[in-house]
Amino acid sequence: MKEVLGAIWEGLKTVARAWGRVVNTVLLSIVYFTLFGITALIAMVAGKDLLDMRPCPTAPSVWHQWERREADLEDCLRQS
C-alpha cells in the first residue's frame, strides 16, 4: 500500500511541476505584455520617444554627437 501511494505521490508531483511551468509562463507573459503595453501606449499618447529613436526632421543627420571626455578615477568609481 505504501509503495502505491508513493508512486501516486511522485506522479502528482510531476504533473504539478508541469502545470506550474505552464501557469508561470502564462502569468509572466500576461504581466510582461500588460506592463510594457501600457507604458508604450502612455508614451505614444504623450508623444514621448523613450528610446530616442525617431529622427529629428530638422537635423541634417540621424547621428547623435556625443560629448567626448576623459574618464578619471571618480567616473570609474561611480558607474551610473
DSSP file (Angstrom, degrees, kcal/mol; ACC not computed):
  #  RESIDUE AA STRUCTURE BP1 BP2  ACC     N-H-->O    O-->H-N    N-H-->O    O-->H-N    TCO  KAPPA ALPHA  PHI   PSI    X-CA   Y-CA   Z-CA
    1    1 A M     >        0   0    0      0, 0.0     4,-2.3     0, 0.0     5,-0.2   0.000 360.0 360.0 360.0 -40.4    0.0    0.0    0.0
    2    2 A K  H  >  +     0   0    0      1,-0.2     4,-2.1     2,-0.2     5,-0.1   0.875 360.0  50.9 -65.8 -36.6    2.8    2.4    0.9
    3    3 A E  H  > S+     0   0    0      2,-0.2     4,-2.2     1,-0.2    -1,-0.2   0.878 109.3  50.7 -68.0 -37.5    4.5    1.8   -2.5
    4    4 A V  H  > S+     0   0    0      2,-0.2     4,-2.4     1,-0.2    -2,-0.2   0.931 112.1  46.0 -66.1 -45.8    1.3    2.5   -4.4
    5    5 A L  H  X S+     0   0    0     -4,-2.3     4,-2.6     1,-0.2    -2,-0.2   0.882 111.6  53.0 -65.0 -37.6    0.7    5.8   -2.5
    6    6 A G  H  X S+     0   0    0     -4,-2.1     4,-2.3     2,-0.2    -1,-0.2   0.902 110.0  47.6 -63.6 -40.7    4.4    6.7   -3.0
    7    7 A A  H  X S+     0   0    0     -4,-2.2     4,-2.2     2,-0.2    -2,-0.2   0.902 112.5  48.8 -66.9 -41.2    4.1    6.1   -6.8
    8    8 A I  H  X S+     0   0    0     -4,-2.4     4,-2.5     2,-0.2    -2,-0.2   0.920 111.1  51.1 -63.0 -42.6    0.8    8.2   -6.9
    9    9 A W  H  X S+     0   0    0     -4,-2.6     4,-2.2     2,-0.2    -2,-0.2   0.914 109.9  48.6 -61.3 -44.7    2.5   11.0   -5.0
   10   10 A E  H  X S+     0   0    0     -4,-2.3     4,-1.9     1,-0.2    -1,-0.2   0.889 111.6  50.5 -63.5 -39.2    5.5   11.1   -7.3
   11   11 A G  H  X S+     0   0    0     -4,-2.2     4,-2.2     2,-0.2    -2,-0.2   0.903 109.8  49.9 -64.7 -41.2    3.2   11.1  -10.3
   12   12 A L  H  X S+     0   0    0     -4,-2.5     4,-2.6     1,-0.2    -2,-0.2   0.881 108.8  52.5 -65.0 -37.7    1.2   14.0   -8.8
   13   13 A K  H  X S+     0   0    0     -4,-2.2     4,-2.3     2,-0.2    -1,-0.2   0.890 108.8  50.3 -65.8 -37.5    4.4   15.9   -8.2
   14   14 A T  H  X S+     0   0    0     -4,-1.9     4,-2.1     2,-0.2    -2,-0.2   0.926 112.6  46.2 -64.5 -45.0    5.4   15.5  -11.8
   15   15 A V  H  X S+     0   0    0     -4,-2.2     4,-2.7     1,-0.2    -2,-0.2   0.905 112.0  51.8 -63.3 -41.4    2.0   16.8  -13.0
   16   16 A A  H  X S+     0   0    0     -4,-2.6     4,-2.4     2,-0.2    -2,-0.2   0.884 108.6  50.7 -64.9 -39.1    2.2   19.7  -10.6
   17   17 A R  H  X S+     0   0    0     -4,-2.3     4,-2.0     2,-0.2    -1,-0.2   0.934 112.5  46.2 -63.2 -45.2    5.6   20.7  -11.8
   18   18 A A  H  X S+     0   0    0     -4,-2.1     4,-1.9     1,-0.2    -2,-0.2   0.925 113.9  48.0 -63.3 -44.4    4.5   20.7  -15.4
   19   19 A W  H  X S+     0   0    0     -4,-2.7     4,-2.7     1,-0.2     5,-0.2   0.882 109.4  54.3 -63.9 -38.2    1.3   22.6  -14.6
   20   20 A G  H  X S+     0   0    0     -4,-2.4     4,-2.6     1,-0.2    -1,-0.2   0.883 106.7  51.1 -63.4 -38.8    3.4   25.1  -12.6
   21   21 A R  H  X S+     0   0    0     -4,-2.0     4,-2.3     2,-0.2    -1,-0.2   0.912 111.9  47.2 -64.6 -41.1    5.6   25.8  -15.6
   22   22 A V  H  X S+     0   0    0     -4,-1.9     4,-2.4     2,-0.2    -2,-0.2   0.955 115.5  43.7 -64.7 -50.0    2.6   26.4  -17.8
   23   23 A V  H  X S+     0   0    0     -4,-2.7     4,-2.9     1,-0.2     5,-0.3   0.901 113.4  52.2 -63.6 -41.4    0.9   28.7  -15.3
   24   24 A N  H  X S+     0   0    0     -4,-2.6     4,-2.5    -5,-0.2     5,-0.2   0.922 111.2  46.8 -60.7 -45.7    4.1   30.5  -14.6
   25   25 A T  H  X S+     0   0    0     -4,-2.3     4,-2.1    -5,-0.2    -2,-0.2   0.921 114.6  46.6 -63.7 -44.5    4.8   31.1  -18.3
   26   26 A V  H  X S+     0   0    0     -4,-2.4     4,-2.3     2,-0.2    -2,-0.2   0.941 114.9  45.5 -65.0 -47.7    1.2   32.3  -19.0
   27   27 A L  H  X S+     0   0    0     -4,-2.9     4,-2.5     1,-0.2     5,-0.2   0.920 114.0  48.0 -64.7 -43.7    1.1   34.7  -15.9
   28   28 A L  H  X S+     0   0    0     -4,-2.5     4,-2.6    -5,-0.3    -1,-0.2   0.877 111.4  51.5 -65.8 -35.5    4.5   36.2  -16.6
   29   29 A S  H  X S+     0   0    0     -4,-2.1     4,-2.6    -5,-0.2     5,-0.3   0.921 110.3  48.6 -64.6 -43.3    3.7   36.7  -20.2
   30   30 A I  H  X S+     0   0    0     -4,-2.3     4,-2.0     1,-0.2     5,-0.2   0.935 114.2  45.4 -62.5 -45.9    0.5   38.5  -19.3
   31   31 A V  H  X S+     0   0    0     -4,-2.5     4,-2.6     2,-0.2     5,-0.3   0.923 114.1  49.6 -63.4 -44.5    2.2   40.7  -16.8
   32   32 A Y  H  X S+     0   0    0     -4,-2.6     4,-2.4     1,-0.2     5,-0.3   0.956 115.4  40.5 -60.7 -53.3    5.1   41.5  -19.2
   33   33 A F  H  X S+     0   0    0     -4,-2.6     4,-1.7     1,-0.2    -1,-0.2   0.818 115.6  52.3 -70.5 -29.1    2.9   42.4  -22.1
   34   34 A T  H  X S+     0   0    0     -4,-2.0     4,-2.5    -5,-0.3     5,-0.2   0.953 113.0  42.8 -68.7 -49.2    0.5   44.4  -20.0
   35   35 A L  H  X S+     0   0    0     -4,-2.6     4,-2.2    -5,-0.2    -2,-0.2   0.948 120.6  40.1 -64.0 -48.8    3.1   46.5  -18.3
   36   36 A F  H  X S+     0   0    0     -4,-2.4     4,-2.4    -5,-0.3    -1,-0.2   0.847 115.1  53.6 -71.0 -31.6    5.1   47.2  -21.4
   37   37 A G  H  X S+     0   0    0     -4,-1.7     4,-2.5    -5,-0.3    -2,-0.2   0.929 110.6  45.5 -65.8 -45.2    2.0   47.7  -23.5
   38   38 A I  H  X S+     0   0    0     -4,-2.5     4,-2.5     2,-0.2     5,-0.2   0.910 113.3  50.7 -64.7 -41.6    0.5   50.2  -21.1
   39   39 A T  H  X S+     0   0    0     -4,-2.2     4,-2.3    -5,-0.2    -2,-0.2   0.919 111.4  48.2 -61.5 -43.2    3.9   52.0  -20.9
   40   40 A A  H  X S+     0   0    0     -4,-2.4     4,-2.5     2,-0.2    -2,-0.2   0.903 111.9  49.2 -65.1 -41.2    4.1   52.1  -24.7
   41   41 A L  H  X S+     0   0    0     -4,-2.5     4,-2.6     2,-0.2     5,-0.2   0.919 111.5  48.6 -65.3 -42.2    0.5   53.4  -25.0
   42   42 A I  H  X S+     0   0    0     -4,-2.5     4,-2.3     1,-0.2    -2,-0.2   0.915 112.6  48.7 -62.9 -42.3    1.1   56.2  -22.5
   43   43 A A  H  X>S+     0   0    0     -4,-2.3     5,-2.4    -5,-0.2     4,-0.8   0.897 111.9  49.4 -65.0 -39.7    4.3   57.2  -24.2
   44   44 A M  H ><5S+     0   0    0     -4,-2.5     3,-0.5     2,-0.2    -2,-0.2   0.931 112.5  46.6 -64.9 -44.6    2.6   57.3  -27.6
   45   45 A V  H 3<5S+     0   0    0     -4,-2.6    -2,-0.2     1,-0.2    -1,-0.2   0.890 114.5  47.8 -64.7 -38.2   -0.3   59.4  -26.3
   46   46 A A  H 3<5S-     0   0    0     -4,-2.3    -1,-0.2    -5,-0.2    -2,-0.2   0.609 110.7-124.0 -77.9 -11.3    2.2   61.7  -24.6
   47   47 A G  T <<5 +     0   0    0     -4,-0.8     2,-0.3    -3,-0.5    -3,-0.2   0.769  58.0 151.1  75.4  25.0    4.3   61.9  -27.7
   48   48 A K      < -     0   0    0     -5,-2.4     2,-0.6    -6,-0.2    -1,-0.2  -0.661  42.0-152.7 -92.9 146.2    7.4   60.8  -26.0
   49   49 A D    >   -     0   0    0     -2,-0.3     3,-1.2     1,-0.1    -5,-0.0  -0.847  16.2-178.7-113.7  90.2   10.3   58.9  -27.6
   50   50 A L  T 3  S+     0   0    0     -2,-0.6    -1,-0.1     1,-0.3    -2,-0.0   0.782  81.7  40.8 -66.7 -28.2   11.7   57.0  -24.7
   51   51 A L  T 3  S-     0   0    0     -3,-0.1    -1,-0.3     0, 0.0    -2,-0.0   0.408 104.8-125.2 -98.7   1.6   14.5   55.3  -26.6
   52   52 A D    <   +     0   0    0     -3,-1.2    -2,-0.1     1,-0.1    -3,-0.0   0.934  66.8 135.2  54.5  51.4   15.3   58.4  -28.7
   53   53 A M        +     0   0    0      2,-0.1    -1,-0.1     0, 0.0    -3,-0.0   0.634  33.1  96.7-104.4 -19.4   14.9   56.5  -31.9
   54   54 A R  S    S-     0   0    0      1,-0.1     2,-0.2    -5,-0.0    -5,-0.0  -0.543  76.2-120.7 -76.2 135.0   12.8   59.0  -34.0
   55   55 A P        -     0   0    0      0, 0.0     7,-0.1     0, 0.0    -1,-0.1  -0.482  22.7-118.3 -73.5 145.0   14.9   61.1  -36.4
   56   56 A C    >   -     0   0    0      5,-0.2     3,-1.0    -2,-0.2     5,-0.0  -0.712  16.5-144.7 -81.0 126.1   14.6   64.8  -36.0
   57   57 A P  T 3  S+     0   0    0      0, 0.0    -1,-0.1     0, 0.0     0, 0.0   0.760  97.7  47.8 -66.8 -22.9   13.2   66.3  -39.2
   58   58 A T  T 3  S+     0   0    0      3,-0.0    -2,-0.0    -3,-0.0     0, 0.0   0.580  90.4  98.6 -93.4  -8.7   15.3   69.5  -38.9
   59   59 A A  S <  S-     0   0    0     -3,-1.0     3,-0.0     1,-0.1     0, 0.0  -0.545  70.1-139.9 -80.6 142.8   18.6   67.7  -38.3
   60   60 A P  S    S+     0   0    0      0, 0.0     2,-0.3     0, 0.0    -1,-0.1   0.712  86.0  17.2 -72.9 -18.2   21.0   67.1  -41.2
   61   61 A S        -     0   0    0      2,-0.2    -5,-0.2    -5,-0.0    -3,-0.0  -0.960  67.2-128.3-147.8 161.3   21.8   63.6  -40.0
   62   62 A V  S    S+     0   0    0     -2,-0.3     2,-0.2    -7,-0.1    -1,-0.0   0.453  75.5 113.2 -90.4  -0.7   20.5   61.0  -37.6
   63   63 A W        -     0   0    0      1,-0.0     2,-0.5     2,-0.0    -2,-0.2  -0.523  63.3-138.9 -73.3 134.2   23.8   60.7  -35.9
   64   64 A H        -     0   0    0     -2,-0.2     2,-0.6     2,-0.0    -2,-0.1  -0.828  11.9-135.1 -94.2 128.4   24.0   62.0  -32.3
   65   65 A Q        -     0   0    0     -2,-0.5     2,-0.4     2,-0.0    -2,-0.0  -0.733  23.8-157.4 -82.7 121.8   27.0   64.0  -31.4
   66   66 A W        -     0   0    0     -2,-0.6     2,-0.5     1,-0.0    -1,-0.0  -0.795  19.9-114.9-104.1 143.3   28.3   62.8  -28.1
   67   67 A E        -     0   0    0     -2,-0.4     2,-0.6     1,-0.0    -1,-0.0  -0.632  30.6-149.3 -75.2 121.1   30.5   64.7  -25.8
   68   68 A R        +     0   0    0     -2,-0.5     2,-0.3     2,-0.0    -1,-0.0  -0.819  25.9 164.4 -96.7 126.1   33.8   63.0  -25.5
   69   69 A R        -     0   0    0     -2,-0.6     2,-0.3     0, 0.0    -2,-0.0  -0.972  40.3-100.9-140.3 156.0   35.6   63.4  -22.2
   70   70 A E        -     0   0    0     -2,-0.3     2,-0.4     1,-0.1    -2,-0.0  -0.557  36.1-125.8 -77.3 133.9   38.4   61.7  -20.5
   71   71 A A        -     0   0    0     -2,-0.3     2,-0.2     4,-0.1    -1,-0.1  -0.652  30.6-172.9 -81.2 133.1   37.5   59.2  -17.8
   72   72 A D     >  -     0   0    0     -2,-0.4     4,-1.7     1,-0.0     3,-0.3  -0.590  42.5 -88.6-115.2-177.5   39.0   59.8  -14.4
   73   73 A L  H  > S+     0   0    0      1,-0.2     4,-1.9     2,-0.2     5,-0.2   0.852 124.1  57.3 -62.3 -36.0   39.1   57.8  -11.2
   74   74 A E  H  > S+     0   0    0      1,-0.2     4,-1.6     2,-0.2    -1,-0.2   0.891 106.5  49.1 -63.8 -40.0   35.9   59.4  -10.0
   75   75 A D  H  4 S+     0   0    0     -3,-0.3    -1,-0.2     1,-0.2    -2,-0.2   0.871 110.0  51.8 -66.6 -36.3   34.0   58.2  -13.1
   76   76 A C  H  < S+     0   0    0     -4,-1.7     3,-0.3     1,-0.2    -2,-0.2   0.854 111.0  47.0 -68.9 -34.9   35.3   54.7  -12.7
   77   77 A L  H  < S+     0   0    0     -4,-1.9     2,-0.8     1,-0.2    -1,-0.2   0.814 112.9  50.8 -76.3 -30.1   34.2   54.5   -9.1
   78   78 A R     <  +     0   0    0     -4,-1.6     2,-1.4    -5,-0.2    -1,-0.2  -0.770  68.4 173.5-111.1  83.8   30.7   55.9   -9.9
   79   79 A Q              0   0    0     -2,-0.8    -3,-0.1    -3,-0.3    -4,-0.1  -0.642 360.0 360.0 -94.5  79.8   29.4   53.8  -12.7
   80   80 A S              0   0    0     -2,-1.4    -1,-0.2    -5,-0.1    -5,-0.0   0.400 360.0 360.0-119.3 360.0   25.9   55.1  -13.1
